[in-house]
Amino acid sequence: MNSDVSKLLHDLRSKCSSLKSAAELFKDCSAAERKEMLALMNAAAGEITKTLEALTKAL
């Protein structure tokens, strides 16, 4: 496995971990915080998608 693929996999694990953490915290947020948290979670999901697309191209 080349270094680009290794970096992309590392990035993917990190982004997925961040999204998982946000989902776990979500239940403890106020209504206003939930809207903000959802926006951050959507942005993270978009970054995960971009990373997966890059990983697909790298293989």
PyMOL commands that set and color helices and strands:
alter all, ss='L'
color gray80, all
select helices_A, chain A and resi 3-26+31-58
alter helices_A, ss='H'
color red, helices_A
deselect
rebuild
show_as cartoon
